[in-house]
Amino acid sequence: MTKKIEWYHDFINLKYKPRKTDLKALYYFKPAKGITKEDAIGRIASESSTGTWTTLFKLPPRMKKLMATAYKVDGNFVHIAYPLELWEPGNAPQLLSGIAGNIFGMKALDNLRLIDDSLPEEYIRSFQGPNLGIQGLRKYFKVYDRPLTGAVPKPKLGFSAEEHAKIGFETWLGGFDLVKDDENLTSQSFNNFYKRVRLMSKMRDKAEKETGDVKDALINITAETEEMKKRAKALHDAGFKYAMIDVVVAGTAAVQTLRETLGDYGMAIHAHRAMHASFDRNEKHGITMQFLAKIMKLVGVDQIHTGTGVGKLVGTQEEIKAISSVLRDKNVKERRHLILEQNWEKLKPAFPVSSGGVHPGLVPDEMKIYGNDFVILVSGGIHGHPKGPRAGARAAMQAIEAANKKISLEEFSKTHKELKEALGKWGRLHPK
């Protein structure tokens, strides 16, 4: 008689009904050669909770209550329920170490992809979520009937602080709400962070005086965590309402820390997703953007990049709509193999952010995908305008107005020269 060495199958029970307090996760998996589906599923549930590769000398009976349970299999997709007791309240890094940890390195799996999780009410209550959220930011800008707008000075690196601020001023005068740093601009010798903040605040004040509108900036504070705190204070002292963080490279722990700091200042977090595609682009392995968006909303970002569906970056329109639902809806409905149900309780909704290869000719497409509750970043698509960034920003604002009035861009451009010039250069081009 062969001795039982492995106990992975103990983590499978297709008759199990998840409890209200369970944390649920959805995975796509592909077993390695010689590994059955049951073997693979058992390993995912085991290694992400209380298991190990072999039977043990002694196992306290209470351990049974802490085991994860694979309770539903749909082709190569498996649903796993985790007891709430496995998760430390308010600790996002620990959650990731569990459901997105060692399991990705197991030889028994050729591919594994964390699609989404569904967080129980008690767990959600241990996090702060967005500080201002959609409604708080709309109230700040006094903008309620259109997307918020922003642009990055392009090219993304190389401008001096003075040049950056001047381009920002032109962008604001063209009607945009926000001027944004790109992900790899922090505090270089040619564009020091603190100098950029000082000059941008002067240009912001001048733009507000000339336009009568609220203007702000998404200035990148990403650095070592203590330095980020200093940079956050500098932004607050200069009167800015936002700080931008490259949230993937900084990590959930740093984002949680800065959520506390910025929350004390009454500020919002703009989350750039730089590096996300290194683990979410492969459809069969890694984690999804919708999961990343969920975790970042949980730890406190007010808006996060989500793709365009029509621009230069990967991401389907279906995925973008799912991500937007995760960020904006209080009660998220399950979409098979895409997202799980989620009740956000009292956490505020967050803005999805469209960016990457957008120009005025694509604005109606973006608004069709997102509606009005999003932030649209049109960067190269204004700075490449034949008459410069101020005219480019005006063209984008005209495209938004046309889309809201359900007038074609071609028709609207007959009486709006900046839009006409933008269409003359790009038309309805989809960048690749």
Buried (B, 14 or more C-beta within 10 A) or exposed (E): EEEEEBBBBBBBBEEBEBEEBBBBBBBBBBBEEEBEBBBBBBBBBBBBBBBEEEEEEEEEEEEEEEBBBBBBBEEBBBBBBBBBEBBEEBBBBBBBEBBBEEBBEBEBBBBBBBBBBBBBEBBBEBBBBBBBBBEBBBEBBEBEEBBBBBBBBBEBBEBBBEBBBBBBBBBBBBBBBBBBBBBEBBBBEEBBBEBBBBBBBEBBEBBBEEEEBBBBBBBBBBBEBEBBBBBBBBBBEBEBBBBBBBBBBBBBBBBBBBBEBBBEBEBBBBBBBBEBBEBBEEEEBBBBBBBBBBBBBBBBBBBBBBBBBBBBBBBEBEBBBBBBBBBBEEEBEEBEEBBBEBBBBEBBBBBBBBBBBBBBBBBBBBBEBBEBBBBBBBBBBBBBBEEBBBBBBBBBBBBBBBBBEEEEBBEBBEEBBBBBBBBEBBEBBBBE
